C-alpha cells in the first residue's frame, strides 16, 4: 500500500499517541544527558515517574478552586443561553483559538492565523468592550445580567448557593492585522479573572503582537490558572524563518506534561509544499521527570511522491532521530520499522454482491525503542498503557474547565 507522508506530521502522531509533552526550557534545545540507564533501570524509573505523575493529577481533582468552578458551572448550566454575553462569548472563543496551535499541516508550517482565530462578530471587539464596561448582577428571575453600576472594567456578579462569584475583564485591546483590504481585528491584550467569595479560582492573561500588514503573529503569550494548576504557552515567529513554541501544564509549579518545538524554514511561503516550507524541526516532550527529544529534517523528502512502506521507513530513519531520557539519563533511542496492522472492515464481495465484515491486514509504519543491549520494544509495550490512563485522568480534570466555558 502506497501513501504520501509528512515527516513533521508523523513526528507529531508519534508523540501524541503516547500522550506526552515538553521540555521546561521552552526553546526546543536538547536536554543535557549526563549518563545512561540499563533497560530495567529505565523501565523502573519511568514507571515510578508515571505513578507520581498520576498521583499529582488525582490530587489536583480534589483542588478547592476546581471544585468551586464545578459548582458554579452546574449552576450556570441550569440557566438558558441568554446568560452568555456577546462580548464574553467572542473574547473567550478568540483566546482559545489564537493561543493554541493545532497539530495539523497548515497550522504547524505556516500558522495561518485566519484559520486559528474565531470568526469575529460584525461589532468591533474593542468597541464592544467599551460598550460593555460596567458592573452587572445576575438576575435569577429573568436569567439575564442587569447593569448595576459603572466601571473601567467589565464585571459580572453571580449570587448562587449562598456564594458570590465575580468574573472580571480588566484589560482588553485589539489591533487591525493583515494586508490592506483584508484586515482582521485581533486581540493583543486580554486579562480576566474569576473570584468566588473573594478567592481567585481562575485567571487568564493573554498577549500577542503582529507586524504591520501581517496576520501571522510575531509573539503569543498566554497563561491560564485554575487554583494550583497553570497552562502556559509561548509562541515566537522570527521574521518567518524560525518559529518556536512551548506548552506547559503545571500543578503547583511542577511541569506535569508539556512540549516545545523549534521549526526552521520559509514560513511566508504559504502556497509551497511542506519540503519548501520546512527545513528542520526539533521537538522536546516532558512528562514530569521524563523527556522525549525529537529532531527531523526534510532531506530527500518530496511530498508529491508515492512511497512504499519500505521507502517510508528508510526515509524516516534517515531524517528523524529521537531519544528518551529520565532525570537526564538516557534510556533508549527510536527506530522506525515495517509492521502489520490487522483490523475488521466492510469489504464488497462480488460473488454475493454484498458488503461483508472481514479481517483485513496491511503494512504500516511503526516505531520502537532501541536499547543499548540491542533489544527493542514498541512504544506501547514499553509505556505499558500508563499514558492512556494518564490521558483519561487528565481529561477528567479539564471537563470542569471546558464545561464552564464551552458556550463562550
C-alpha positions as semicolon CSV with decimal commas, in nm:
position;residue;x (nm);y (nm);z (nm)
1;X;0,000;0,000;0,000
2;X;0,140;0,340;-0,102
3;X;0,099;0,657;0,097
4;X;0,203;1,022;0,090
5;X;0,370;1,114;0,419
6;X;0,477;1,424;0,609
7;X;0,778;1,392;0,838
8;X;0,653;1,661;1,067
9;X;0,307;1,512;1,097
10;X;0,446;1,166;1,161
11;X;0,658;1,306;1,443
12;X;0,350;1,463;1,599
13;X;0,146;1,148;1,554
14;X;0,428;0,953;1,716
15;X;0,437;1,166;2,027
16;X;0,066;1,232;2,055
17;X;-0,002;0,858;2,053
18;X;0,186;0,823;2,381
19;X;0,034;1,141;2,526
20;X;0,350;1,307;2,649
21;X;0,483;1,662;2,618
22;X;0,763;1,935;2,666
23;X;1,098;2,032;2,783
24;X;1,082;2,300;3,052
25;X;1,327;2,534;2,880
26;X;1,069;2,600;2,608
27;X;1,322;2,661;2,332
28;X;1,349;2,318;2,173
29;X;1,712;2,269;2,285
30;X;1,819;1,914;2,357
31;X;1,825;1,837;2,730
32;X;2,169;1,771;2,874
33;X;2,225;1,396;2,907
34;X;2,468;1,308;3,185
35;X;2,467;0,928;3,150
36;X;2,254;0,628;3,063
37;X;2,042;0,367;3,239
38;X;2,008;-0,004;3,183
39;X;1,688;-0,131;3,024
40;X;1,549;-0,246;3,357
41;X;1,652;0,072;3,541
42;X;1,493;0,284;3,270
43;X;1,165;0,093;3,286
44;X;1,153;0,110;3,665
45;X;1,223;0,484;3,677
46;X;0,974;0,555;3,401
47;X;0,708;0,353;3,583
48;X;0,779;0,537;3,910
49;X;0,764;0,867;3,721
50;X;0,425;0,775;3,574
51;X;0,285;0,677;3,913
52;X;0,400;1,005;4,070
53;X;0,255;1,199;3,779
54;X;-0,083;1,025;3,807
55;X;-0,090;1,083;4,182
56;X;-0,034;1,456;4,130
57;X;-0,322;1,469;3,882
58;X;-0,551;1,269;4,111
59;X;-0,470;1,505;4,397
60;X;-0,550;1,803;4,178
61;X;-0,901;1,670;4,112
62;X;-0,970;1,750;4,479
63;X;-0,843;2,105;4,438
64;X;-1,070;2,357;4,611
65;X;-1,059;2,603;4,320
66;X;-1,155;2,333;4,072
67;X;-1,446;2,217;4,286
68;X;-1,569;2,575;4,319
69;X;-1,566;2,611;3,940
70;X;-1,756;2,284;3,901
71;X;-2,026;2,408;4,138
72;X;-2,055;2,739;3,951
73;X;-2,067;2,559;3,617
74;X;-2,352;2,339;3,738
75;X;-2,544;2,649;3,843
76;X;-2,490;2,830;3,513
77;X;-2,576;2,524;3,308
78;X;-2,919;2,528;3,465
79;X;-2,995;2,864;3,302
80;X;-3,082;2,943;2,943
81;X;-2,842;3,072;2,677
82;X;-2,932;3,437;2,739
83;X;-2,680;3,435;3,026
84;X;-2,398;3,436;2,768
85;X;-2,295;3,793;2,695
86;X;-2,180;3,854;2,337
87;X;-1,851;4,015;2,436
88;X;-1,765;3,733;2,675
89;X;-1,853;3,469;2,415
90;X;-1,645;3,634;2,143
91;X;-1,348;3,711;2,365
92;X;-1,309;3,361;2,505
93;X;-1,353;3,181;2,174
94;X;-1,088;3,411;2,029
95;X;-0,845;3,347;2,316
96;X;-0,889;2,972;2,291
97;X;-0,819;2,965;1,919
98;X;-0,531;3,210;1,895
99;X;-0,342;3,069;2,192
100;X;-0,344;2,709;2,072
101;X;-0,175;2,595;1,754
102;X;-0,319;2,268;1,633
103;X;-0,100;1,980;1,517
104;X;-0,205;1,998;1,153
105;X;-0,012;2,057;0,833
106;X;-0,134;2,413;0,774
107;X;-0,105;2,539;1,130
108;X;0,235;2,385;1,206
109;X;0,402;2,501;0,887
110;X;0,251;2,841;0,822
111;X;0,024;2,907;1,120
112;X;-0,244;3,076;0,914
113;X;-0,393;3,290;1,186
114;X;-0,716;3,341;0,994
115;X;-0,795;2,973;1,045
116;X;-0,683;2,981;1,409
117;X;-0,892;3,280;1,518
118;X;-1,265;3,252;1,578
119;X;-1,497;3,431;1,338
120;X;-1,525;3,773;1,495
121;X;-1,867;3,933;1,513
122;X;-1,951;4,235;1,300
123;X;-1,933;4,453;1,609
124;X;-1,565;4,553;1,654
125;X;-1,427;4,384;1,966
126;X;-1,266;4,696;2,111
127;X;-1,590;4,893;2,070
128;X;-1,782;4,601;2,218
129;X;-1,558;4,605;2,526
130;X;-1,600;4,980;2,567
131;X;-1,977;4,948;2,537
132;X;-1,987;4,656;2,781
133;X;-1,783;4,829;3,054
134;X;-1,968;4,832;3,381
135;X;-2,084;4,624;3,676
136;X;-2,351;4,359;3,619
137;X;-2,558;4,140;3,851
138;X;-2,714;3,809;3,751
139;X;-3,094;3,821;3,778
140;X;-3,220;3,471;3,854
141;X;-3,579;3,567;3,767
142;X;-3,506;3,697;3,416
143;X;-3,189;3,488;3,372
144;X;-3,009;3,795;3,242
145;X;-2,738;4,029;3,368
146;X;-2,869;4,364;3,494
147;X;-2,630;4,659;3,480
148;X;-2,593;4,799;3,832
149;X;-2,301;5,043;3,806
150;X;-2,017;5,190;3,603
151;X;-1,656;5,070;3,586
152;X;-1,346;5,081;3,366
153;X;-1,365;4,700;3,364
154;X;-1,635;4,451;3,270
155;X;-1,754;4,284;3,590
156;X;-2,017;4,012;3,617
157;X;-2,153;3,926;3,964
158;X;-2,337;3,597;4,022
159;X;-2,504;3,509;4,352
160;X;-2,558;3,133;4,382
161;X;-2,584;2,867;4,653
162;X;-2,502;3,124;4,921
163;X;-2,183;3,229;4,740
164;X;-2,075;3,525;4,527
165;X;-1,884;3,478;4,201
166;X;-1,721;3,776;4,031
167;X;-1,598;3,738;3,673
168;X;-1,392;4,039;3,561
169;X;-1,230;4,150;3,236
170;X;-0,970;4,404;3,345
171;X;-0,781;4,464;3,019
172;X;-0,877;4,431;2,655
173;X;-0,702;4,579;2,349
174;X;-0,704;4,487;1,981
175;X;-0,520;4,562;1,658
176;X;-0,615;4,551;1,291
177;X;-0,378;4,291;1,147
178;X;-0,330;4,162;0,794
179;X;-0,275;4,306;0,450
180;X;-0,459;4,608;0,314
181;X;-0,814;4,522;0,216
182;X;-0,832;4,209;0,431
183;X;-0,751;4,323;0,784
184;X;-0,891;4,141;1,087
185;X;-0,941;4,282;1,435
186;X;-0,725;4,064;1,660
187;X;-0,694;4,077;2,041
188;X;-0,348;4,183;2,156
189;X;-0,410;4,200;2,532
190;X;-0,673;4,029;2,745
191;X;-0,679;3,982;3,120
192;X;-0,961;3,818;3,312
193;X;-1,018;3,656;3,648
194;X;-1,285;3,470;3,839
195;X;-1,322;3,509;4,214
196;X;-1,556;3,312;4,438
197;X;-1,613;3,459;4,783
198;X;-1,305;3,682;4,726
199;X;-1,078;3,385;4,647
200;X;-0,926;3,380;4,297
201;X;-1,001;3,046;4,131
202;X;-0,930;3,132;3,766
203;X;-0,709;3,380;3,577
204;X;-0,638;3,440;3,210
205;X;-0,355;3,660;3,079
206;X;-0,313;3,677;2,702
207;X;-0,097;3,897;2,480
208;X;0,002;3,892;2,114
209;X;0,197;4,110;1,873
210;X;0,175;4,141;1,495
211;X;0,399;4,304;1,237
212;X;0,243;4,566;1,011
213;X;0,041;4,421;0,723
214;X;0,079;4,064;0,852
215;X;-0,180;3,835;1,006
216;X;0,074;3,577;1,125
217;X;0,161;3,666;1,489
218;X;0,513;3,765;1,589
219;X;0,457;3,658;1,950
220;X;0,184;3,497;2,159
221;X;0,191;3,456;2,535
222;X;-0,091;3,301;2,732
223;X;-0,124;3,185;3,092
224;X;-0,436;3,027;3,236
225;X;-0,455;2,926;3,602
226;X;-0,711;2,727;3,800
227;X;-0,603;2,722;4,161
228;X;-0,266;2,546;4,165
229;X;-0,294;2,442;3,801
230;X;-0,140;2,652;3,521
231;X;-0,144;2,623;3,144
232;X;0,133;2,832;2,986
233;X;0,200;2,875;2,615
234;X;0,454;3,090;2,432
235;X;0,493;3,141;2,058
236;X;0,752;3,338;1,862
237;X;0,796;3,388;1,488
238;X;1,133;3,536;1,393
239;X;1,096;3,701;1,050
240;X;0,909;3,395;0,916
241;X;1,235;3,196;0,935
242;X;1,223;3,040;1,282
243;X;0,912;2,955;1,481
244;X;0,936;2,844;1,843
245;X;0,652;2,741;2,066
246;X;0,607;2,579;2,403
247;X;0,315;2,446;2,606
248;X;0,339;2,361;2,974
249;X;0,077;2,210;3,204
250;X;0,184;2,273;3,561
251;X;0,050;2,171;3,900
252;X;0,191;2,356;4,200
253;X;0,483;2,472;3,985
254;X;0,581;2,126;3,854
255;X;0,568;2,066;3,478
256;X;0,333;1,769;3,453
257;X;0,321;1,748;3,076
258;X;0,435;1,993;2,813
259;X;0,622;2,029;2,488
260;X;0,829;2,275;2,293
261;X;0,931;2,285;1,931
262;X;1,152;2,490;1,702
263;X;1,082;2,490;1,329
264;X;1,315;2,650;1,076
265;X;1,220;2,727;0,719
266;X;1,043;2,977;0,495
267;X;0,708;3,034;0,661
268;X;0,600;3,319;0,434
269;X;0,571;3,060;0,154
270;X;0,211;2,964;0,232
271;X;0,149;2,805;-0,109
272;X;0,456;2,580;-0,112
273;X;0,480;2,211;-0,031
274;X;0,597;2,111;0,314
275;X;0,953;2,049;0,195
276;X;0,959;2,403;0,052
277;X;0,845;2,550;0,383
278;X;1,015;2,335;0,649
279;X;1,392;2,285;0,669
280;X;1,409;2,122;1,013
281;X;1,204;2,064;1,326
282;X;1,310;1,983;1,681
283;X;1,060;1,879;1,948
284;X;1,105;1,817;2,316
285;X;0,839;1,645;2,526
286;X;0,836;1,635;2,904
287;X;0,620;1,426;3,136
288;X;0,734;1,516;3,488
289;X;1,098;1,395;3,506
290;X;1,099;1,209;3,173
291;X;1,182;1,367;2,838
292;X;1,147;1,266;2,473
293;X;1,355;1,472;2,228
294;X;1,298;1,451;1,852
295;X;1,475;1,607;1,554
296;X;1,352;1,590;1,194
297;X;1,464;1,735;0,861
298;X;1,342;1,703;0,503
299;X;1,645;1,560;0,323
300;X;1,533;1,379;0,005
301;X;1,170;1,434;0,102
302;X;0,910;1,506;-0,167
303;X;0,550;1,539;-0,054
304;X;0,428;1,462;-0,407
305;X;0,598;1,122;-0,408
306;X;0,408;0,797;-0,360
307;X;0,627;0,580;-0,138
308;X;0,614;0,216;-0,042
309;X;0,620;0,128;0,328
310;X;0,985;0,020;0,297
311;X;1,072;0,355;0,138
312;X;0,885;0,542;0,410
313;X;1,074;0,352;0,680
314;X;1,411;0,424;0,517
315;X;1,327;0,791;0,472
316;X;1,208;0,833;0,829
317;X;1,511;0,659;0,978
318;X;1,743;0,884;0,778
319;X;1,559;1,204;0,871
320;X;1,415;1,152;1,220
321;X;1,602;1,087;1,545
322;X;1,465;1,069;1,897
323;X;1,593;0,989;2,245
324;X;1,405;0,906;2,564
325;X;1,559;1,006;2,896
326;X;1,463;1,044;3,259
327;X;1,635;1,262;3,517
328;X;1,889;1,347;3,241
329;X;1,981;0,978;3,198
330;X;1,938;0,823;2,855
331;X;1,703;0,524;2,835
332;X;1,662;0,445;2,465
333;X;1,657;0,578;2,110
334;X;1,396;0,519;1,843
335;X;1,386;0,333;1,513
336;X;1,107;0,308;1,254
337;X;1,013;-0,031;1,112
338;X;0,754;-0,200;0,892
339;X;0,472;-0,358;1,089
340;X;0,141;-0,522;1,007
341;X;-0,194;-0,385;1,119
342;X;-0,492;-0,618;1,131
343;X;-0,846;-0,492;1,171
344;X;-1,203;-0,565;1,057
345;X;-1,364;-0,370;0,777
346;X;-1,655;-0,396;0,538
347;X;-1,538;-0,530;0,201
348;X;-1,753;-0,576;-0,106
349;X;-1,798;-0,942;-0,208
350;X;-1,852;-0,962;-0,583
351;X;-1,998;-1,312;-0,552
352;X;-2,272;-1,219;-0,307
353;X;-2,295;-0,854;-0,421
354;X;-2,291;-0,754;-0,054
355;X;-2,053;-0,579;0,183
356;X;-1,918;-0,823;0,440
357;X;-1,728;-0,761;0,764
358;X;-1,392;-0,933;0,723
359;X;-1,044;-0,925;0,876
360;X;-0,805;-0,703;0,680
361;X;-0,427;-0,676;0,711
362;X;-0,198;-0,407;0,573
363;X;0,161;-0,296;0,614
364;X;0,210;0,017;0,826
365;X;0,496;0,224;0,964
366;X;0,558;0,175;1,336
367;X;0,825;0,293;1,577
368;X;1,003;0,125;1,867
369;X;1,262;0,197;2,133
370;X;1,609;0,057;2,070
371;X;1,822;-0,010;2,380
372;X;2,197;-0,025;2,429
373;X;2,190;-0,403;2,472
374;X;2,036;-0,443;2,125
375;X;1,687;-0,531;2,245
376;X;1,384;-0,329;2,144
377;X;1,022;-0,271;2,241
378;X;0,750;-0,082;2,059
379;X;0,634;0,236;2,228
380;X;0,304;0,100;2,360
381;X;0,465;-0,210;2,510
382;X;0,735;-0,009;2,684
383;X;0,499;0,253;2,818
384;X;0,257;-0,030;2,913
385;X;-0,054;0,185;2,888
386;X;0,044;0,426;3,163
387;X;-0,014;0,728;2,944
388;X;-0,355;0,608;2,831
389;X;-0,458;0,612;3,196
390;X;-0,284;0,945;3,239
391;X;-0,472;1,093;2,946
392;X;-0,811;0,978;3,075
393;X;-0,741;1,113;3,424
394;X;-0,611;1,445;3,292
395;X;-0,913;1,478;3,061
396;X;-1,140;1,435;3,362
397;X;-0,971;1,729;3,531
398;X;-1,034;1,953;3,232
399;X;-1,401;1,862;3,197
400;X;-1,498;2,119;3,460
401;X;-1,299;2,394;3,289
402;X;-1,442;2,309;2,946
403;X;-1,792;2,283;3,088
404;X;-1,770;2,631;3,235
405;X;-1,662;2,794;2,909
406;X;-1,800;2,558;2,644
407;X;-2,072;2,804;2,538
408;X;-1,847;3,109;2,535
